[in-house]
Amino acid sequence: MRHEKAGALIELARALAASAEGLTLDEMADVAGCGRRTAERMRDALWEVFPQMEAIADGPSKRFRIPGGLDSFVQAPTAEELLELDKAVTGLKGQGATARAQALEQLGRKIRSAMRSRELRRLAPDVDALIRAETLALQAGPRPVEDDRQIATLRHALMAMKRVRFKYRGGSRPGSVREVAPYGLMFGRANYLVAAEPPSAEPRNWRLDRIEDIEVLDEAAAPPDGFSLTEYANRSFGIYQDDIEDVVLRILPHGAEDALVWRFHPNQKVEPQPDGSVLVTFRASGMRELAWHLFTWQDKVEIVQPQILRERMMEELELALSQHRR
């Protein structure tokens, strides 16, 4: 068997051992990046190596899983995997995300402590060499400070599906006490609680650094059926949520190469034009944040639509120009 086939089998075994409910044949095919017939052959091969693999009835189909986990030989991490974990910790610390950095540091220690000492000694020089050879270029921007206890409280409320009460130093009533139904947490240039303030079920963003004296209430609260935090976040270019606009940007020929590998938005369409320019289209809210970003494209971009985005861009340009002219 070629090395890549053995590697694909090991990856599929890890996926089957990592899934509590098991994987269908179609899901196994997605993990392995192959067709259903190939997934069936891989399943049969794994059954010979892992006779403890189970088949669980799930309606008209079956799910498969390997209970009890895999041994340390199959699960041993590579130097590259440990490096990426260390880089993720460094990146989170650089962003001020101390709570999440500590969680990943603890995960790293658990992984290393579970490794055989011989394997750990073998990998250590490679990891050290890669750490010296690679670094993260931290981007300029706000550095949100995370409160470990606050995040732990909010995660508890989300898992228990309970309301929370806190004093909020922002919004239309600074310093007032709010009671909200939490829907999720969004981490980025600033960190937010996504929650609705009853009786409204419409989600809003509440900045974590403006939340004080938070407590979990005994009242049940849950997002509406069908609510997706990912879809909610993708509605906006950045964080701010307002009216959704159909955005059309024309990246001029001298910026086309960058535009072809740039992600403006998760639902974007990028179409090269006969004149060498690139047309980028997507639907999003947050026109002010988009205007801020388009500053960085200088003379390489033309706003085709919407008109409100052109107006926002003009307002920001005139404001900056008036300040610097003084």
Protein Blocks (a to p, Z undefined) as FASTA:
>chain_A
ZZklmmmmmmmmmmmmmpmnbpafklmmmmnopafklmmmmmmmmmmmmmmbccddehjb
ccdddehiaafklmpccfklmmmmmmmmmmmmmnopamlmmmmmmmmmmmmmmpcfklmm
mmmmmmmmmmmmpccdddedddddddfklmmmmmmmmmnopadddddfehjbghiacddd
dfbdcddfbdcddddddfbfbdcdddfklgghiacdfbdcdddehiafklmmmmpmblmc
cddddddddddfklmmmmmmccfbfkbccdddfkopacdddddehklmmmmmmmmnmmmb
ccfbdfklmmmmmmmmmmmmmmmmZZ
